[in-house]
Amino acid sequence: VAAQKCRKRKLNAILNLEEDVCNLQTQKETLKKEHSQCSKSINQIKQKLNSLYHDIFSRLRDDQGRPVNPRQYVIHCSSNGSVFIIPKHLAKSEQKQDNKKEQKQK
């Protein structure tokens, strides 16, 4: 009787594990689909942002009316919602300062 109960418990454990595996495989497929959708959305957003970036720079002019060179300037959004056009070398140094602040907060 004890051996029979032991075998029954073992079979139940195997069935539960098989069910868990099946559930995890279903969950994995769902997550793969979700990941694929998120990747597509990210790519679409990147394309839209890139298009917007080019559109903004195509309309910008300096004090003399010349187009602003997107290779020399970047669009910078501050934490208060302000938007600036700044030279790239300043943006890089500001980014380094922001990274230092984040590391100190951690």
C-alpha positions as CSV (number, residue, x, y, z in Angstrom):
1,V,0.0,0.0,0.0
2,A,2.9,2.4,0.9
3,A,4.6,1.6,-2.4
4,Q,1.4,2.2,-4.3
5,K,0.8,5.6,-2.6
6,C,4.5,6.5,-3.4
7,R,4.0,5.6,-7.1
8,K,0.8,7.6,-7.2
9,R,2.5,10.7,-5.6
10,K,5.3,10.3,-8.1
11,L,2.8,10.1,-11.1
12,N,1.0,13.2,-9.7
13,A,4.2,15.1,-9.4
14,I,5.2,14.1,-13.0
15,L,1.7,15.2,-14.3
16,N,2.0,18.5,-12.4
17,L,5.4,19.1,-13.9
18,E,4.2,18.3,-17.4
19,E,1.3,20.8,-16.9
20,D,3.8,23.4,-15.6
21,V,6.0,22.9,-18.7
22,C,3.0,23.2,-21.0
23,N,1.9,26.5,-19.2
24,L,5.4,27.9,-19.4
25,Q,5.7,27.1,-23.1
26,T,2.4,28.9,-23.7
27,Q,3.7,31.8,-21.6
28,K,7.0,31.8,-23.6
29,E,5.1,32.0,-26.9
30,T,3.0,34.9,-25.6
31,L,6.1,36.8,-24.4
32,K,7.8,36.2,-27.8
33,K,4.8,37.7,-29.6
34,E,4.7,40.6,-27.1
35,H,8.4,41.2,-27.6
36,S,8.0,41.2,-31.3
37,Q,5.2,43.7,-31.1
38,C,7.2,46.0,-28.8
39,S,10.2,45.8,-31.1
40,K,8.0,46.8,-34.1
41,S,6.5,49.7,-32.1
42,I,10.0,50.9,-31.0
43,N,11.2,50.8,-34.6
44,Q,8.2,52.8,-35.7
45,I,8.7,55.4,-33.0
46,K,12.4,55.6,-33.9
47,Q,11.5,56.2,-37.5
48,K,8.9,58.9,-36.6
49,L,11.4,60.6,-34.2
50,N,14.1,60.5,-36.9
51,S,11.7,62.0,-39.4
52,L,10.7,64.7,-36.9
53,Y,14.3,65.4,-36.1
54,H,15.1,65.9,-39.8
55,D,12.0,68.0,-40.3
56,I,12.9,70.3,-37.4
57,F,16.5,70.8,-38.7
58,S,15.3,71.4,-42.2
59,R,13.3,74.4,-40.9
60,L,15.9,75.9,-38.5
61,R,17.9,78.9,-39.4
62,D,20.8,80.7,-37.6
63,D,21.0,84.5,-37.1
64,Q,22.1,85.0,-40.7
65,G,19.3,82.9,-42.2
66,R,21.6,79.9,-43.0
67,P,20.3,76.3,-42.2
68,V,21.5,74.9,-38.9
69,N,23.8,71.9,-39.5
70,P,22.4,68.8,-37.7
71,R,26.0,67.4,-37.6
72,Q,27.1,70.2,-35.3
73,Y,23.9,70.7,-33.2
74,V,21.5,68.5,-31.3
75,I,18.0,69.0,-30.0
76,H,18.1,68.9,-26.2
77,C,15.0,68.5,-24.0
78,S,15.4,69.6,-20.4
79,S,13.6,68.1,-17.4
80,N,11.3,71.1,-17.2
81,G,10.0,70.6,-20.8
82,S,12.2,73.3,-22.4
83,V,13.7,72.4,-25.8
84,F,17.0,73.8,-27.0
85,I,19.3,73.5,-29.9
86,I,22.8,73.2,-28.6
87,P,26.2,72.3,-30.0
88,K,27.0,68.6,-29.9
89,H,30.2,69.0,-27.8
90,L,28.1,70.7,-25.0
91,A,25.5,68.0,-25.2
92,K,28.2,65.4,-24.6
93,S,29.6,67.2,-21.6
94,E,26.2,67.7,-20.2
95,Q,25.3,64.0,-20.7
96,K,28.5,63.1,-18.7
97,Q,27.4,65.4,-15.9
98,D,23.9,63.8,-15.9
99,N,25.5,60.3,-15.7
100,K,27.6,61.4,-12.7
101,K,24.5,62.7,-10.9
102,E,22.7,59.4,-11.6
103,Q,25.6,57.4,-10.2
104,K,25.7,59.5,-7.1
105,Q,22.0,58.9,-6.5
106,K,22.5,55.2,-6.7
